[in-house]
Amino acid sequence: MGKLKGILFLAVIAAGFYIAWNMVPPYFNNYKLQDDLDDIARRNSYTQTSEDGVRQIVITKARQNDVTLKEDQITVTRGPEGIGISVHYTVHSSASAGNALARHV
């Protein structure tokens, strides 16, 4: 009985490490992308960069953070207080048992 508890404990710990190994990188990449989007919005609020130009900058930064985006997933709005950037994407992880992690930045 004692060996069974030990083996079960190790299996639970191993499963936790496996899930963390697969789930942490997408969240980390999301936080890096959020920082990049804030930086892009700040820098381009005072320039005459078009909305399509901002979208291309966002796609480039997302690619650097291992996030694949298409232009229709990015919404750029320009108002009196600056630029607003909204990105909607989904990350698939093998640890989520076929479920997708939906990320809305």
Kinemage of the C-alpha trace (Angstrom):
@kinemage 1
@onewidth
@group {chain A} dominant
@subgroup {mainchain}
@vectorlist {calphas} color= white
{ca met a 1} P 0.000 0.000 0.000
{ca gly a 2} L 2.872 2.364 0.814
{ca lys a 3} L 4.575 1.765 -2.557
{ca leu a 4} L 1.309 2.386 -4.384
{ca lys a 5} L 0.896 5.768 -2.669
{ca gly a 6} L 4.480 6.678 -3.561
{ca ile a 7} L 4.024 5.723 -7.202
{ca leu a 8} L 0.718 7.594 -7.374
{ca phe a 9} L 2.335 10.673 -5.807
{ca leu a 10} L 5.169 10.588 -8.366
{ca ala a 11} L 2.668 10.173 -11.214
{ca val a 12} L 0.723 13.234 -10.047
{ca ile a 13} L 3.930 15.278 -9.754
{ca ala a 14} L 5.057 14.139 -13.236
{ca ala a 15} L 1.650 15.040 -14.707
{ca gly a 16} L 1.869 18.492 -13.102
{ca phe a 17} L 5.314 19.098 -14.613
{ca tyr a 18} L 4.095 17.903 -18.028
{ca ile a 19} L 1.119 20.261 -17.961
{ca ala a 20} L 3.256 23.183 -16.767
{ca trp a 21} L 5.873 22.459 -19.455
{ca asn a 22} L 3.206 22.700 -22.163
{ca met a 23} L 1.020 25.473 -20.722
{ca val a 24} L 3.524 28.059 -19.459
{ca pro a 25} L 5.157 29.027 -22.812
{ca pro a 26} L 1.888 30.192 -24.455
{ca tyr a 27} L 1.079 32.362 -21.440
{ca phe a 28} L 4.608 33.757 -21.358
{ca asn a 29} L 4.435 34.544 -25.102
{ca asn a 30} L 1.063 36.227 -24.517
{ca tyr a 31} L 2.506 38.521 -21.848
{ca lys a 32} L 5.436 39.418 -24.100
{ca leu a 33} L 2.989 40.179 -26.927
{ca gln a 34} L 0.911 42.389 -24.608
{ca asp a 35} L 4.023 44.395 -23.726
{ca asp a 36} L 4.895 44.715 -27.413
{ca leu a 37} L 1.350 45.873 -28.255
{ca asp a 38} L 1.513 48.539 -25.546
{ca asp a 39} L 4.843 49.708 -26.946
{ca ile a 40} L 3.504 49.753 -30.531
{ca ala a 41} L 0.437 51.730 -29.450
{ca arg a 42} L 2.561 54.273 -27.558
{ca arg a 43} L 5.054 54.753 -30.378
{ca asn a 44} L 2.487 55.019 -33.164
{ca ser a 45} L -0.020 57.251 -31.359
{ca tyr a 46} L 1.925 60.327 -32.406
{ca thr a 47} L 2.904 59.274 -35.924
{ca gln a 48} L 0.977 59.151 -39.150
{ca thr a 49} L 1.364 55.370 -39.569
{ca ser a 50} L -1.734 53.956 -41.221
{ca glu a 51} L -3.884 51.322 -39.549
{ca asp a 52} L -2.642 48.746 -42.087
{ca gly a 53} L 0.938 49.722 -41.259
{ca val a 54} L 0.261 49.199 -37.554
{ca arg a 55} L -1.278 45.797 -38.360
{ca gln a 56} L 1.897 44.781 -40.188
{ca ile a 57} L 4.015 45.871 -37.219
{ca val a 58} L 1.790 43.816 -34.898
{ca ile a 59} L 2.047 40.741 -37.151
{ca thr a 60} L 5.849 41.046 -37.176
{ca lys a 61} L 6.058 41.374 -33.375
{ca ala a 62} L 3.626 38.479 -32.901
{ca arg a 63} L 5.735 36.266 -35.158
{ca gln a 64} L 8.778 37.087 -32.988
{ca asn a 65} L 6.767 35.878 -29.961
{ca asp a 66} L 5.747 32.590 -31.665
{ca val a 67} L 2.177 33.771 -32.247
{ca thr a 68} L 0.754 33.448 -35.749
{ca leu a 69} L -1.725 36.181 -36.656
{ca lys a 70} L -3.693 37.188 -39.721
{ca glu a 71} L -4.755 40.731 -40.508
{ca asp a 72} L -8.425 40.011 -39.746
{ca gln a 73} L -7.499 39.042 -36.151
{ca ile a 74} L -6.153 42.531 -35.438
{ca thr a 75} L -8.353 45.568 -34.819
{ca val a 76} L -6.686 48.981 -34.828
{ca thr a 77} L -8.668 52.036 -33.753
{ca arg a 78} L -7.379 55.570 -33.722
{ca gly a 79} L -8.987 58.098 -31.402
{ca pro a 80} L -8.145 61.423 -29.767
{ca glu a 81} L -6.357 59.670 -26.907
{ca gly a 82} L -4.200 57.494 -29.179
{ca ile a 83} L -4.249 54.098 -30.861
{ca gly a 84} L -6.125 51.077 -29.571
{ca ile a 85} L -4.941 47.639 -30.666
{ca ser a 86} L -7.052 44.533 -30.101
{ca val a 87} L -5.847 41.058 -31.049
{ca his a 88} L -7.906 37.850 -30.949
{ca tyr a 89} L -6.132 34.533 -31.375
{ca thr a 90} L -6.178 30.928 -30.195
{ca val a 91} L -3.233 28.808 -29.105
{ca his a 92} L -3.486 25.022 -29.273
{ca ser a 93} L -1.605 23.110 -26.601
{ca ser a 94} L -1.028 19.369 -26.417
{ca ala a 95} L -1.515 19.475 -22.631
{ca ser a 96} L -5.053 20.822 -22.884
{ca ala a 97} L -6.422 17.506 -24.225
{ca gly a 98} L -7.560 18.948 -27.526
{ca asn a 99} L -8.960 22.146 -26.045
{ca ala a 100} L -7.690 25.454 -27.318
{ca leu a 101} L -6.485 28.309 -25.182
{ca ala a 102} L -8.309 31.399 -26.385
{ca arg a 103} L -6.300 34.564 -25.908
{ca his a 104} L -7.824 37.994 -26.301
{ca val a 105} L -5.289 40.758 -25.871
